[in-house]
Amino acid sequence: MLDFINGYINFITDRGFYDIFIMCWHFFVFEFTKYIALFFVVFVYYKWQKPDIDKLKSWAKGELFREYPLISVIAPGKNEGKNIYKLVNSLKNQTYQNYEIIIVDDGSDDDTAKICKDLLDRKLIDKFISNPDRGGKASAANTALKFSKGKYIVHLDADSHLKENALEEILLPFYMYENTGAVAGDIRVNNVEDSLATALQGIEYLKAITVGRFVADRLDIMRLISGAFGAFRKDILDRIGGWDVGPGLDGDITLKIRKLGYGVHFAIDSICYTNAPTTFKALAKQRFRWDRSIIRFRVRKHINILLNKNFKWPLKFAIIDNLLYNVIFDISWVLYAYFVVSEYTANIMYVVLTNYLLYVVDNYVKFGLIVYFLKDTFRKKDYFGFLYLPLIPLYTGLFLRLVRIYAHLMEYLFRVSYYDRWNPWKVSKVVKQKGI
């Protein structure tokens, strides 16, 4: 081990910055520039603007409570009986109280129906709809939409619960920014202490959702309202016909709203806690479903967005960038791996270690910035993310990347999303025939 360390020190000290840059070009070009430099610049600019933003939020809050519109909170789900009480209790404690709760049971075989009927009898929810035959998440959400009376629809996963001011915060952008059609809430992992898989997802969610969508919102290039927690104008949902079937239905509906010319925003102070998969096998299955959506919806269904007049060039660039980073640049990573093997065969372990150390430092810097800017919203258990940061390069750089590449290839070559049991076959068969 000592010989290896001495050899590595000699290997690095014999090389200048240019040599290290060439050796680790994939990190410097695709990771550092986009995920540290851009994040830091946007957050510093936001801090500079914050006094004006706070004034606008204060005015919007006054307008919200002056109008005090009815909100329809819809929660479709299957076999979520164990989570319903926590969801309802978190709504009961909200600072904004003019809402109705509509729960749709999508063919559950647990005690969801019994629990929801009890909540209905106690007037803790306003409507419970039980579908004896499973129709899928889109069908359940559209059923709830049909019975909703609110001006705004808040879509929640049934296994989620909200911070006490989450409803209020997710409604404010509708009043802050003209022509807003939908608002995304911030999603945090609730069960970060359950397993190594959930701990790593907790860090990932902070980086990808909290920071990623915050940056996208400040640049006005938001392209995803998470299905776990999002708010929509009901008249717009009625106009576009609600949710379409398929993986990535949240990204799909966001692009449909954007196509109509409406703005989409992110409410960083509106926090929803959700339960993440506790095993890497379950996580891989979830991401295999999620990652196929970029091919099915963005490459096939919404390829015409680049010609849509309502898409400004920054947003078009963001869509292209998303495709490049999630499809083409994953291929570039494979090419980079080949480059390393062929050019540095004798010293390959040194090159791998250099890349790994760069990614570890990168993750500590990013997490440190996140804590600095968002410490007021952190729970004690969130700080334990510092302990798991050395594993993030393996988690995102290898595990998630390989799942993503496999998902893209399978969807592109075989359209496997139409055969996913996540949606009932009878539903997938219809949408496949329609080419949706």
N, C-alpha and C positions, 0 to 999 in steps of 0.2 A: 504493500500500500504506500509506504514512504517513497519507494522508487517511482511509483506512478505519479505521486504528487509532485516530486521534484522534476520529473519529466514533463509534466503538464505546465509547471511554472516556467521552465526553459522554453517550452513550445510557444507560450503566450508572449513572453518577454522578447523573443526573437522576431516578433511580428509587429508591424506598425498598425495604426488604425485602419488604413486602407485595406490591408491584408485581412484584418478581422471583419471588416465590412463585407468584403467579397465572400469570406468564409461563411458569414451569417446573414447574407443579404435578404433572405426571406423574412427574418425577424425585423430588420431595420426598415425595409420597404413596406411591409404589410401590417406589422404589429405596432411598432413604436410610433410611427407617424400618425396613424389613425386613432389608436386607442389610448395614447398618453398625451401627445402634443395637442391634438384637437380637443380632447376632454379638458385639459388644463386651460386652454385659451377660452373655451366657451364658459367654463365655470367662473373664471376671473371676470369675464365680461358681464356675466349674470350678477355677480356680487356688486359690480359697479352700477348696474341698472336696478338692483333690488329695491332701493327706496322708492323709485317710481312704480315698480311692479307692486310693491306693498300698498301704495296709495290706490292703484287701480283695483287690487283685490279687495280693499276696504270698501271702495265704492260699489263693486260688484256684489259684495256680501249684503250691503244695504238694499240693493235692487232685488236680490234673491229673496230676502226675508220680507220685503215690501210686497212682492208679487206672491210669494209663498205657494208655488205651483205644486200640484199633486205629482208625485213620482211613483212610477210602477217598478218595483223591484222584482225581477223574475229570476227564478232559480230552477232550471231544468236539471234532472239527474236520475241516475239509476243506482239503486242499492246504497243510498246515502243517508239512511235513517239515523245512523250513529252520529252524523254531523249536523243534522237539521237544527237541533236545540241550540248549539253553539252559534250557528248562523243567525237564528232568530233573536237570541239574546244580544248579539252584537248590534243588530238593527234597533233593538229596544233602547239601547244606550246611546244612540246617535244624537248629535247636536241638532240635526235637521229631522223633524218628526212627521212631516206631511207626506206620508208614503203609504202605498198598499203593497202587500207581499203576496206574490202568486207563485206557488210551487207546483211543478209538473213532475209527476212520477212516471218515468219512461219505462214501464214494464218491469218494475222491481220484483224480486222474490224474497226480500227481507221484510223488516217491519216498518218500512217507510210509510205505507198507507196508514197503519195504526197510529204512528207518531204524528203524522200530519193531521189526521182527523181529530186527535186530541188537541193539537195546537189550534185547529179551526174552532172547535167547541169552546176553547178558552179565549177566543178572539185575539190570538197572538199572530195569526196569519189571516189574510182576507179571502183567499181562494186556493183551493186544492183541486188539482185535476189529475186523475189517475188514468193513464193509458195502459190497458191490459196487455196490448201487443206493442213491443218496442218499435219505435219509429226512428230512433236516432236523435242526437242532440239538436240538430237543426229543426227537426219536426217538433220536438218538445218546446224549443224556444219560440217557434212560430205559433204554437198553440197558446202559449202564455201571452204572446203579443196580441193575439186576437181578442183576448179578454181584458187587456190592459186599458186603463182609463187615464193614465197620467200623461202629462205633457212631455216628460222625459222617461225613457226606459233605462233602468240600470240592470245590466245582465251580470249575474254572479254564478260562479260554480257553487254547487250545493255543499262542497266540502271546504268552503272558504268562510272567513269571518273578517269583520272590518274594525279598523281603529275607530275610536268614538267620533272623530270629525270627518271620516272618509266621505260620507254622502255629501256633506256641505262642500267639501273641497273639490269633489269631482264635478259639481254643478257650476262652480264659479267661472270656469273658462267660457261657458255659454253666454255669460254676461260681460266678461272681460273683452272678448274678441268677436267682432262682427262676423256673421255668417258661419259660426261654428256648428258643425253637424254631429260631431262625436268627440268624446273625451276618454282617454285611457287613464286608468288608475295605476298606481305603483303596486307591483306584486312582490311580496317577500315570502320566503319559505318559512312556514310555521314550525315544522318538525325538524329543524336543523340538528337536533341532538339525537335523533333516532338511529342514525347509521352514518358510515363514511359517505355513502352516496348522497344522503340529504345534506350533510355538511358541505360537500363540494357544490351541490346545487344552490345552497344558500349564498355562497360566494359568487357563483355564476349569475344568479338572478340580480344581485347588486350591481355587477358589472354590465351585464347585457340589457337588463330591463330598466333598473333605476337610472343608471348613468347613460346607457345607450339611447333610451327613449327621451331622456331629458335633453341630451345633445341634439337629437333629431327634432325635438319640439322647438328648441331655440333657433334652429336653422330652418324651421318650417318645412321639414321633409318627413314628418311622421307618416308611417305607412302600415301601422298595425295597432289595432285595439284588441287587447287580450280578451279571450273569452272568459277568463276568470273574473274580470272586473272591468266593465266599460259602460259608459253612459252615452245614450243616443237620443236625438230628437225623434219622437214617435212619428211625426208626419213624414220624416224622411224614410224611416223603416217601412212605413206603409207604402210609400211611393216605390221603393225598390223591391218590395215583396218579402222583406225579412231575410232570413239566412238561407243560403244554399247548402245542400248536402256535400260533405266531403271533408277530408283532412284540411286544416288551415282555413276553416270557415270564418275565423276571426279576421285573418288577413284579407280574405276574399271580400267580406262586407266592407272593410275599410276602404279598399280600392274602389268599390262600387259607389261609396259615398264621395270619395275624392273625384270620381269621374263626373259627378253632378256639379262639381265646382265648390263643394263645401269644405271648410277648414276642419282639420283634425288636430287635437292638442293633447298634451300630457300633463296631468296634475300630480306633481311630485310629492305633494303633501297629503295626497289621498291614498292611504295605505291599506291594502288587503293582504291578509295572511292566508296562504294556501298550503295544503299538504302535498309534498313531493313524493315520487316513488322512492321506496326505502331500499330497493336492491338495484344493482347495476343491470340485471336482466330486465326488470320492469322498466327501468329508465331507458334502456336501449330500445325496447318495444315502443315506448312513448315517443322518443325522438325519431324513430323510423317512420312513425305516422306523421309527425310534425314536418320533418324535413322533405317528405315527398310533396308537400303542398307548394313549394317554390316552383316545382316543375309543372304540376297540374294546373295551378291557378295563375301564377305569374308568367310562366313561359307559354302555356297554351291559352288559357281563358282570357287573360288580360294583356296579351302581347300588344294589343292595339293602344295601350295607354301612351305609348311614345308619340302617337298621332293625335291624342286628345287635347283639345285647346284649353281645357281646364287644368291641365297639368303644367305648372310652370317648370322652366328648365332645371332649377335646383332639385325639384322633386323627381323629374325624369332622370336626372343624373343619379339621384339616390337609389332609384329602382335599378338602374344599370349597375351601379356600384354594388347593390345587394346581390344581384345575379353574379357579378364578377367575384365577389368575396366568397359567396357560398357555393358556387359551381366551378367557375374557371380557375379561381385561385386555389381551390382545393387540389385541382389537377396540377397547378404550379408547385404545390407542396410535394407532390409525388416526384415531379421533375427535379425539385431541389434535393430531395432525398437521393435521387440517382446521381445528381451532380456531386454531392458529398461523398458518396461511395466510390465514384470513379476518380475524383480528383484528390481525395485525402485518404486513400485506402490504408496507408501505413499508420496514419494518425487519426483514424476515424473516431476512436473513443474520446480523444481530446476535443475534436470538433463537436461531437454530441454533448460533451460536458459543457463546453463554452455556450452552446445554444441553450442548454438547460439552465445554466446560471443566469444568462441574460433574461430568460423568461421569469425566473424566480424573482430577480431584482425588479423586473417590470411589474410583476404582480404585487409585490410589497409596496412599490411606489403608488400604484393605482389604488390599492386598498387603503393606504394611508391618506390619499387625497379624498377618497370616499368618506372615511371616518371624519376627516377635518371638515368637510362641507356638509355632511349629513348626520353628525353625531347626535343631534337633538332627536332624531327618529330611531336611534339604535336601541335595541334591547340588550341586556347584559350578555345573553347567549350569542348575539351577533358578533361580539368581539372575539369569540373563539375562532373565527375565521382566520385570524393571524396564524394559528397553529397549523392550518391545513394548506396554506398558500404554496409550500414547496411541492404539493401534489397536483396543483392546478395545471402546470404544463403537460403532465401526463393525461390529465382528465380532459382538458379542452383540445390539446394539441394532438393527442393520439386517439383516445376513446371516442369522443364526440365527433372528431373529424372523420374517423373510419366509418362510424354509423351514418354520418351525413353523406359521404361519398357513395356508400352502398345504397342508401335510400334514393339518391338522385339517379343512379344508374338503373335501379330496378323500376323506378317510375317512368323514366325516359324510355326504357326498352320494352317493358312489359305492362305498364299502366296498372301496377299492383294495387293502387289505392282503391280501385273499384271492387276489389275482392277482400278488403279489410273487414273483419268481423266487428270492428268498432261501429260500423253502420250496418243495419240489417241488409241482407242480400236483396230483398225485394225492393228496397229503396235505392241501393247502389245500381241495381239493374236498370231502373227507370232513368236515373240521371246519366248513366253510361249511354243509353240509347239516344238521349237528348244531347249528348256531347258536353255536359256541364262539368 
